[in-house]
């Protein structure tokens, strides 16, 4: 659930950045005919405004963060205790799962208390998703550890 929601918020943040750039260009262009025609024919006219995308992304990231905390972080530690006799073993996968948790915690904190809005919050959320992709595409395959496929015969 967490990763599914993070994928959705990643897409929303990318659309937010594109939509914000479009909205800025339209505001600077004024009521020019060519720009207005482009605004009517673009698929982005069907996309909500950047402010709405940012607010929905923030809310969904908060829900995904709870799922990430309960999923890989808490239940993963309980499973590790049952399987290996320890809650935390400094495995590469465990470290990157914690890094992802910290990045999204920073995103939520910066957005809620420090007033990070707009492109700064979108980029921080995108960095969090990039960490997820790195965790699953690179750490699983190339870093040896209890959670990886590195070193397995082909």
N, C-alpha and C positions, 0 to 999 in steps of 0.2 A: 504493500500500500504506500509506504513512504516513497519508494523510488518512483512509482507511478505518479504520485503527486508532484515529486520533484521534476519529473519530465514535463508535466503540464506547466509548472511554474517557469521552467526554463524557456519553453516556447512562448509563454506569456511575456517574459522579460525581453526576449529577442523582439517580439512584436511591439513591446512598449518602446524600445529604443528606436525602432524603425518609425513607429507612429509619432513619437516625439519629434523626430527629425522632420517628418512630413508636416506636422502641425506648425513647427517653427518656420519652415519654408513657406507655407501658406500664409502665415501671419505676416512675414516679411514681404511677400509678393503683393499683398493687397488684393484689390478686386480685379486683377488682370484677367483677361479672357483666357489666355493659354493655360495659366496655372489653374484656373477654375475648371477648365475642361479636363485637365489632367486629374484634378481632384475628383471629378465625377466618374471618370472611367477607371480609376485605380481600384484594385481589390481592397485597399486599405480603408476605403470609405465604408466598408462593411465591418471593419474591426472597431471595437470600442476605443474611446480616446485613451491616451497614454495614462492619464490619472486613474481611470477606472481599471485599466490593466494592472497598474502598480498596486492598487488597493486589493484587488482580488488575488494577485500573486502573493502579497504579504499574508493574507488570511490563509491561503492554501499552504504556504510555506510553514506557517505556525502549526497547522494540523499535521503536515508531513513531519515536522520536527518532533512532535509528540510520538508519532508512529516510529520514527527512527530511534528515539530514546527508549521506547518500550521494546522495540524489535531487536536490532543488532546489539544495542548497548546493554540493556538489562537482561533480557532473556538469553542473549548470547553469552553473557557472563555466567548466568545460572547453568546453562548447558556446558560451558567450559569447566565449571566446578564439578559437575557430574561426570564428565568425560575424562578430564585430565587432572582433576584434583586441585585446580586453581581457578580463580576468577579472571585473572589477567596474567598474560605471559609475555607481553611485549613482542608478540608476533607481528609481522609486517601488516597483515590484514587488520589486526586489532588496532594498530596504531593509526592506519588510514581511516578506519571507521570512526575513531575518536577525532581525527583531524576534520573529517566531514562534519561531525557533530559540533565542533568548535566553530567552524566557518559559518554554519547556519545559525548557531547561537549568537555569533558576532553580528550577523545580518539582522536577526530579530531584535537584538539589543540596540544596534545603531539606528534601526528604523523606528523603534518605539521610544527610545529615550534621547537619542542624540539628534533626531530630526533629519536623518539621512533619507532623502526622498529623491525621486527622479532617476537620473542615470547612475548616480553612485550606488543606490540600493540595488538597481537592476544588475549592475556589474558584479556586485558582491554575491548576489544570488547565482549569477552565471558562473562565477568562480567556484562556488559550492558544487554546482552540477558538474563542472569540469573535474573536480576532485572525485566525485562519484564515478565518472567515466574512467578516470585514471585508476581508481581502486579496483574496478571490475575488469577493465581491459588490459591493464599493465601489471598491477600487483599480483593478480591471480595467476598470470602466465609466466612472468619473468622473475619474480622474487621468491626464493625458497622459503618455506614455512609450513606450518600445520594446515593452513587454509589454501595453499596454492597448488597449481598444476605444474610448476616449474620442476624440471628434473625428471618428469615421467617419460618413459620411453614412448617414441612416436609410433 
